[in-house]
C-alpha cells in the first residue's frame, strides 16, 4: 500500500504517507524500512521516492557485487575507491 502511494508521484514526505494511508507512524516507518531494504525506495531527509526499475536493478547490482568499478553515493554514480 505504501509503495503504491509513493510511486504515484515524484516524492512524498513521511507525514503525507501517514495521512494518505491512514496508518500510524510506526506502521509507515516499518513499511519504509522494508522498502528501502528491498531497494525499492530512497529516502532523502523527510522525502521518499520510488526507484525506477533501472535504478532498482542498478542499486541491487552495486549492493551485491563487490567487483564493480562504480558505486552510487547520494544519487551520483562514482568510480569505486580502491
C-alpha positions in Angstrom: 0.0 0.0 0.0 2.8 2.5 0.9 4.8 1.7 -2.2 1.8 2.4 -4.4 1.3 5.8 -2.8 4.9 6.7 -3.3 5.1 5.6 -6.9 2.2 7.8 -8.0 4.4 11.0 -7.8 7.9 12.2 -7.8 8.2 12.0 -4.0 6.2 12.2 -0.7 7.0 13.1 2.8 6.5 10.6 5.6 3.8 12.8 7.0 2.0 12.8 3.6 2.2 9.0 3.6 0.8 8.7 7.1 -2.1 11.0 6.1 -2.8 9.3 2.7 -2.6 5.8 4.0 -4.5 6.2 7.3 -1.8 4.1 9.0 0.1 5.0 12.1 3.6 6.4 12.0 5.1 3.1 13.3 3.4 1.1 10.5 4.5 3.6 7.8 8.1 3.6 9.2 8.3 -0.2 9.3 7.0 -0.4 5.7 9.5 2.2 4.5 12.4 0.3 6.2 11.3 -2.8 4.3 11.0 -1.0 1.0 14.5 0.6 1.5 16.0 -2.8 2.4 14.5 -4.3 -0.8 16.0 -1.4 -2.8 12.6 -0.1 -4.0 12.6 3.4 -2.5 15.1 6.0 -1.4 14.7 8.5 1.5 16.3 11.9 1.3 15.6 13.7 4.5 11.9 13.5 5.0 11.2 12.9 1.3 10.7 9.4 -0.1 10.7 8.4 -3.7 10.3 5.2 -5.6 13.2 3.9 -7.7 12.6 3.3 -11.4 13.1 -0.3 -12.5 16.5 0.6 -13.9 17.6 2.3 -10.7 16.4 -0.6 -8.5 18.4 -3.1 -10.7 21.5 -0.9 -10.6 21.2 -0.4 -6.8 20.9 -4.2 -6.4 23.8 -5.0 -8.6 26.0 -2.4 -6.8 24.9 -3.7 -3.4 25.6 -7.3 -4.1 28.7 -7.1 -6.4 31.9 -6.1 -4.8 33.9 -6.2 -8.1 32.1 -3.5 -10.0 34.1 -0.4 -10.9 31.4 2.0 -9.7 29.2 2.8 -6.8 26.3 5.2 -6.1 26.7 7.9 -3.5 23.8 10.3 -2.8 22.3 9.5 -6.2 25.5 10.1 -8.1 27.3 7.2 -9.9 31.0 7.4 -9.0 34.1 5.3 -9.6 34.6 2.9 -6.8 37.5 3.8 -4.5 40.2 1.2 -4.4 
